[in-house]
Amino acid sequence: MAHHWHRGLRRPTIVALCLILAAGAMSASGAQMTASITAKPVRVLQMNLCDSGIAPCYSGRSVAEAADVIRADDPDVVTLNEVCRDDVDELDRALSGVAGSPDGGGVVVSAFKPAGDRRTAGAFHCLNGQPYGIGLLVRIPAYRGYTTYSGLYPTQDLGDPEERAWLCLYAIGDFYACTTHLANTSATVALDQCEYLLHTAIPAVRQRDGAYEPTVLGGDLNLGLAGPQDVRACVPQGYLRRGDGGVQYVLATTDFSLSSDRSIAMDGTTDHPGLFVALATPNEAR
């Protein structure tokens, strides 16, 4: 299956359309590629904002609430589900506004991947006409450029016109950050998608870059912790996992260790809490 990639400069929002490949020019030296991630905890914030305007959980207020949460908690990685393209731009500005704080710093970049629409063979759209899908905000502490990768899953629920997607951003020489929103209409399909992402897509992305780097993933996986569609069935060894008690999770390779985790009330603006996970990182280069 074809995937997309993009190498970018400072703080663009990337729109990666299905099965279209885009690349820019940014390189890194061998020394840069072996640099370690920053020694402070990596703070990951997962949010499903239900902002399509179509679903019953839509309030029209979740993006503003998410911006307040970002400003309060100053995360390093924000993984976004059920957002419109312009929502990612707005939240990029919120994170960039706190990125210059003493414990922040670095360069904030963002990426967006629309879900597919089986009815049109194009992007799924929010009620306001913008592309609808998933997004990433990533603060890169030692900026050397970045690359994005994305795709639609080969397994989809054919009864649902929305085709689910995955998205990863590689902060060159530091780490990968990924997000996804798996099928909510079939736990069997969601489990197949989870297995594809963790066992096929992410390993292929690493192989393309030619170097292993630590990885974090946040998303609404629509999988619980019981029955044959238990989320643990698709998570490989070598990953930490923390959830919100529902269907949202943050996964991280065991290059990290867990520092803390908590759910964040979203003041009724969406039907999912925020999930905030702080991960400790090594103090020396790998």
C-alpha positions as CSV (number, residue, x, y, z in Angstrom):
1,M,0.0,0.0,0.0
2,A,1.3,3.5,-0.9
3,H,2.1,5.9,2.0
4,H,2.7,9.6,2.0
5,W,5.7,11.5,3.3
6,H,6.7,15.1,3.7
7,R,9.8,16.8,4.9
8,G,9.0,20.3,6.1
9,L,10.4,23.6,7.6
10,R,9.1,25.6,10.5
11,R,5.5,25.2,11.7
12,P,3.5,24.4,8.5
13,T,0.3,22.5,8.7
14,I,0.6,19.5,6.4
15,V,-2.5,18.2,4.5
16,A,-1.6,14.7,3.2
17,L,-4.3,13.5,0.8
18,C,-4.8,9.8,0.3
19,L,-2.4,8.0,-2.0
20,I,-0.6,11.3,-3.0
21,L,3.1,11.5,-2.1
22,A,4.7,14.8,-1.1
23,A,8.3,15.5,-0.2
24,G,10.4,18.6,0.5
25,A,14.1,19.0,1.0
26,M,15.5,18.7,4.5
27,S,18.5,16.6,5.4
28,A,20.4,15.6,8.6
29,S,23.9,14.5,9.1
30,G,24.8,11.1,10.5
31,A,25.7,12.7,13.8
32,Q,22.3,14.4,14.0
33,M,20.5,11.1,13.3
34,T,22.1,9.5,16.4
35,A,21.2,12.4,18.7
36,S,19.1,11.5,21.7
37,I,15.7,12.9,22.6
38,T,15.6,15.6,25.3
39,A,16.1,14.4,28.9
40,K,12.9,16.0,30.3
41,P,9.7,14.0,30.3
42,V,7.8,13.9,27.0
43,R,4.3,15.0,27.7
44,V,1.7,13.4,25.4
45,L,-1.9,14.7,25.2
46,Q,-4.5,12.7,23.4
47,M,-7.9,14.3,22.5
48,N,-10.9,13.3,20.5
49,L,-12.7,16.6,19.8
50,C,-15.8,15.3,18.0
51,D,-15.7,18.5,15.8
52,S,-17.1,17.1,12.5
53,G,-20.4,18.9,13.1
54,I,-22.1,15.6,12.1
55,A,-22.0,13.4,15.2
56,P,-24.4,13.9,18.1
57,C,-21.4,14.7,20.4
58,Y,-20.6,17.9,18.5
59,S,-20.8,21.0,20.7
60,G,-18.9,23.6,18.6
61,R,-16.8,24.4,21.8
62,S,-14.3,21.5,21.9
63,V,-11.5,23.2,20.0
64,A,-11.5,26.2,22.3
65,E,-11.5,23.9,25.3
66,A,-8.6,21.9,23.8
67,A,-6.6,25.2,23.3
68,D,-7.2,26.0,27.0
69,V,-5.9,22.5,28.0
70,I,-2.9,22.9,25.8
71,R,-2.0,26.3,27.3
72,A,-2.4,24.9,30.8
73,D,-0.5,21.6,30.4
74,D,2.1,22.6,27.8
75,P,2.4,19.1,26.1
76,D,5.2,18.1,23.8
77,V,3.0,15.9,21.6
78,V,-0.7,16.4,21.0
79,T,-2.6,13.7,19.1
80,L,-5.9,14.8,17.7
81,N,-8.9,12.8,16.5
82,E,-12.2,13.9,14.9
83,V,-10.9,17.3,13.9
84,C,-11.3,19.6,10.9
85,R,-8.2,20.8,9.1
86,D,-8.4,24.3,10.4
87,D,-8.7,23.0,14.0
88,V,-5.1,21.8,13.7
89,D,-4.0,25.3,12.7
90,E,-5.8,26.8,15.7
91,L,-4.3,24.4,18.1
92,D,-0.9,24.7,16.6
93,R,-1.1,28.4,17.5
94,A,-2.1,27.6,21.0
95,L,0.9,25.2,21.5
96,S,3.3,27.7,19.9
97,G,2.1,30.3,22.3
98,V,3.5,28.4,25.2
99,A,6.4,26.7,23.5
100,G,8.7,29.6,24.5
101,S,8.2,29.0,28.2
102,P,11.2,28.1,30.3
103,D,10.3,24.4,30.3
104,G,9.1,24.5,26.7
105,G,11.3,25.7,23.9
106,G,11.9,24.0,20.6
107,V,10.0,24.3,17.3
108,V,6.3,23.4,17.0
109,V,5.2,21.6,13.8
110,S,1.9,20.1,12.8
111,A,0.4,17.6,10.5
112,F,-3.1,16.6,9.3
113,K,-4.5,13.5,7.5
114,P,-8.0,13.4,6.3
115,A,-10.1,10.3,6.6
116,G,-11.2,8.8,3.2
117,D,-14.8,9.0,1.9
118,R,-15.8,5.8,0.1
119,R,-18.7,7.6,-1.6
120,T,-16.4,10.1,-3.4
121,A,-13.0,8.4,-3.4
122,G,-11.7,11.7,-1.9
123,A,-11.4,13.1,1.6
124,F,-14.2,12.9,4.2
125,H,-15.4,16.4,5.1
126,C,-16.7,18.2,8.2
127,L,-20.1,19.9,8.0
128,N,-18.3,23.2,7.4
129,G,-16.7,21.8,4.2
130,Q,-13.2,21.4,5.6
131,P,-11.4,18.0,5.3
132,Y,-12.1,15.9,8.4
133,G,-9.6,13.5,10.1
134,I,-6.7,13.3,12.5
135,G,-3.8,15.6,13.4
136,L,-0.5,15.9,15.2
137,L,1.2,18.8,17.0
138,V,4.8,18.1,18.0
139,R,7.3,20.3,19.8
140,I,10.8,19.3,18.5
141,P,13.4,20.3,21.1
142,A,16.4,20.2,18.8
143,Y,15.0,20.9,15.3
144,R,16.6,19.1,12.4
145,G,13.6,19.0,10.2
146,Y,10.8,16.4,10.1
147,T,9.0,14.0,7.8
148,T,5.4,12.9,7.8
149,Y,3.9,9.6,6.8
150,S,0.3,8.6,6.5
151,G,-2.2,6.2,4.9
152,L,-5.6,4.7,4.9
153,Y,-6.0,1.2,6.4
154,P,-6.3,-1.7,3.9
155,T,-9.1,-3.1,6.1
156,Q,-12.2,-0.9,6.5
157,D,-15.8,-1.4,7.6
158,L,-17.5,-1.4,4.2
159,G,-20.8,-0.4,5.9
160,D,-19.2,2.9,7.0
161,P,-18.4,5.5,4.4
162,E,-15.6,6.9,6.5
163,E,-12.3,5.2,5.8
164,R,-10.0,5.3,8.8
165,A,-6.4,6.7,8.6
166,W,-3.1,6.8,10.4
167,L,-0.5,9.6,10.6
168,C,3.1,9.7,11.9
169,L,5.6,12.5,12.1
170,Y,9.4,11.8,12.4
171,A,11.3,14.5,14.2
172,I,14.6,13.8,12.5
173,G,17.2,12.3,14.8
174,D,14.8,12.3,17.8
175,F,11.5,10.4,17.8
176,Y,8.4,9.4,16.0
177,A,4.9,10.7,17.0
178,C,1.8,8.9,15.6
179,T,-1.9,9.1,15.9
180,T,-5.0,7.2,14.6
181,H,-8.7,6.9,15.0
182,L,-9.8,3.3,14.4
183,A,-13.2,2.0,13.3
184,N,-16.0,2.5,15.8
185,T,-18.5,0.4,13.9
186,S,-16.7,-3.0,14.2
187,A,-14.2,-4.0,16.9
188,T,-12.9,-6.8,14.6
189,V,-12.0,-4.2,12.0
190,A,-10.5,-1.9,14.6
191,L,-8.3,-4.7,15.9
192,D,-7.1,-5.5,12.3
193,Q,-6.3,-1.8,11.8
194,C,-4.4,-1.7,15.1
195,E,-2.4,-4.7,14.1
196,Y,-1.6,-3.2,10.7
197,L,-0.4,0.1,12.3
198,L,1.8,-1.4,15.0
199,H,3.1,-4.4,13.1
200,T,3.3,-3.1,9.5
201,A,2.9,0.6,9.0
202,I,5.2,1.9,11.8
203,P,7.9,-0.7,11.2
204,A,7.8,0.2,7.5
205,V,8.2,3.9,8.3
206,R,11.2,3.2,10.5
207,Q,12.7,1.0,7.7
208,R,12.3,3.9,5.2
209,D,14.2,6.2,7.5
210,G,16.9,3.6,8.1
211,A,17.2,4.2,11.8
212,Y,15.3,3.2,14.9
213,E,14.0,6.0,17.1
214,P,11.7,6.0,20.1
215,T,8.0,6.2,19.2
216,V,4.9,7.5,20.9
217,L,1.3,6.9,19.7
218,G,-1.9,8.5,20.9
219,G,-5.3,7.7,19.6
220,D,-8.9,6.6,19.9
221,L,-8.5,2.9,19.2
222,N,-12.1,2.0,19.8
223,L,-10.9,-1.2,21.6
224,G,-11.3,-2.1,25.2
225,L,-9.6,-4.6,27.6
226,A,-12.0,-7.5,27.3
227,G,-13.1,-10.2,24.9
228,P,-11.4,-11.3,21.6
229,Q,-11.0,-7.7,20.5
230,D,-8.9,-6.8,23.5
231,V,-6.5,-3.9,22.6
232,R,-3.6,-5.9,24.2
233,A,-3.9,-8.4,21.4
234,C,-2.5,-5.9,18.9
235,V,0.1,-4.1,21.0
236,P,3.6,-5.7,20.4
237,Q,6.1,-6.4,23.1
238,G,8.3,-3.4,23.7
239,Y,5.5,-0.9,24.2
240,L,4.1,0.8,27.3
241,R,0.3,1.4,27.3
242,R,-1.9,3.8,29.3
243,G,-5.6,4.3,28.7
244,D,-8.4,6.6,29.8
245,G,-10.5,3.7,31.1
246,G,-12.4,3.8,27.8
247,V,-11.0,3.4,24.3
248,Q,-8.3,6.1,24.1
249,Y,-4.7,5.1,24.7
250,V,-1.1,6.4,24.6
251,L,1.5,3.8,23.6
252,A,5.2,4.4,23.8
253,T,8.3,2.2,23.1
254,T,10.1,1.1,26.2
255,D,12.9,3.6,25.5
256,F,10.5,5.6,27.7
257,S,9.2,4.9,31.2
258,L,6.0,6.1,32.7
259,S,6.2,9.3,34.8
260,S,2.5,10.0,35.3
261,D,-0.9,9.8,33.6
262,R,-4.4,11.4,34.2
263,S,-7.7,12.0,32.4
264,I,-8.7,15.6,31.8
265,A,-12.4,16.7,31.9
266,M,-13.3,18.6,28.7
267,D,-16.2,20.5,30.3
268,G,-18.9,18.6,28.3
269,T,-17.5,19.9,25.0
270,T,-16.9,16.4,23.6
271,D,-17.8,12.9,24.5
272,H,-14.2,11.9,25.4
273,P,-11.9,13.1,28.2
274,G,-8.4,14.2,27.4
275,L,-5.6,11.7,28.2
276,F,-2.4,13.2,29.5
277,V,0.7,10.9,29.8
278,A,4.1,12.1,30.9
279,L,7.0,9.8,29.9
280,A,10.5,9.9,31.3
281,T,13.4,9.8,28.9
282,P,17.1,8.9,29.2
283,N,19.5,11.4,30.5
284,E,22.3,10.5,28.1
285,A,22.6,9.8,24.4
286,R,21.7,6.3,23.2
